[in-house]
Amino acid sequence: MADTRESSPASAKGGLKIHPVVFGVSAGLAVLFVAWGAIFTDNAGQVLGDLLAFVTDNLGWLMIGAVAIFIVFCLYMIIGPHARIRLGPDNSRPDYSYATWFAMLFSAGMGIGLLFYGVAEPMWHYMAPPAAEAGTDAAARDAMVWTYHHWGIGPWAVYAVLGLSLAYFGFRHKLPLTVRSAFYPLIGDRIHGPIGNIVDILAVLGTLVGVAVSLGLGAMQVNAGLEFVFGIEQTTGIQVTLIAVITAAATISVVTGLDKGIRRLSQTNLILAAGLLVFVAIAGPTVLLVSAYFENLGNYIANFFNTLFVSGTYGDEDLEGFLGAWTLFYWAWWISWAPFVGMFIARISRGRTIREFVLGVLLVPTLVSFLWFTVMGNTAMDLQGRGEVDIFGAMEAGGDPVAMFAMLEHFPLAAVTGVIAMLVVIVFFVTSSDSGSFVIDILSSGGDPDPPVPTRVFWAVSEGVVAAVLLLAGGDAALGALQAGAVATGLPFTIVLLVVVVGLLKGLRSERTGMRMQDIPSQPLLSNGDDDDPPVEAEQAQDSSARDDDR
């Protein structure tokens, strides 16, 4: 098949290589949203709240069913006939050793969300459970089952679906690193038309809001840390100021190309987070935590299908409210993050077989997240249950962001560990904004693996501004506005991911039946490198590892 690189719609505008439609429409919609939220703040808050309620009441089944389909699809990829296909040419081998690859997947499992919800979520499920009596052993057991459910196989199946698609079509068939490429087996060259544009626009907007939600959570938790350590009051104004300051730092890293600096910060951050984890595990109920990890894992497996398919059909109002506030928000948030995380795990997985890819992506970050929640969550519930610390009372008074600091206050060196927790969130904030803008820029430039810096600056600033607008629109209910923003963008992209599954299955089936050259181009539409390219050098590997999933 002839080289079709010139057919790529990406173009140079004033020296910038962008996709005029994807960038123009996405940027325009982002600006309109910011203007609406800034000028008509009350209206924006009302609309976001109504939207969240509508989706929860009428369309929650769609996201719950979609996540179940993604999990089944991943299992099929592990045991099915396509499991040994390589993500690259047949003679390609992984660019990284298992140890390095697992370390990168580990970094993808750490982020703002684990810091924000590590204590808060188990405590909510323990003290305000959907079914069991509050504060009981049964409530504690159920709390960890639900927490594992929200941070386990489900979200990583979402990421694996898109990451596998990007890696397969990008590395094996040299299509652009954009979501539209997964549609090629279904619509052929029409991916360059309106359908492909809509798909990539939804991916850009989903990633933009998904990152903004994380930045909003990060700002709220840093503010809570400042109150804990220095007595600085928690207010929306301070949180918006924090977003502005930290976004400025992220923008500087974008302009100056501090990949090595960000990489070292990320590595230091992971060490600090691991140190915090070990400190709590040793200072807390160590023996209980060891046994709890395995029991929590067993309970998660035993209740896997029950929790996966629960949708509140049979009129339990408490359960319906619980699903809307937790499960549906998480599913939408993970789906909106899929292009970001999918791009990262695809970029580090060239040469892996499909089976290796899916098993690694599903298991490694999941088990790390489970360890984090066991140490933080079970410690907090143990302290609360024994009456040593009223963590839940602190949360009711100061909000979810104070949960971690309320727990740390019980242990020695509380001020030191509080500062460390704040530093971890801040660095995750910076790397999240930097790498998020990088991925959005790849999507809005037609799949260019080296997108221009000026547009990265635009997206980095946009992420911070959207996060600020969501906090302002939410007012005292800022967390609800962040949840509504995630749902608003996650819902339409759910449809996109379902079609991605169909496209990937068709592409794999075509290859197995010898129709690869007819169904999928073997030449790049936008160059991602040639089949005989050497593996990514170690320095590039380290730079790439900095672009982690700072959820």
Disulfide bonds with the S-S distance in Angstrom:
none
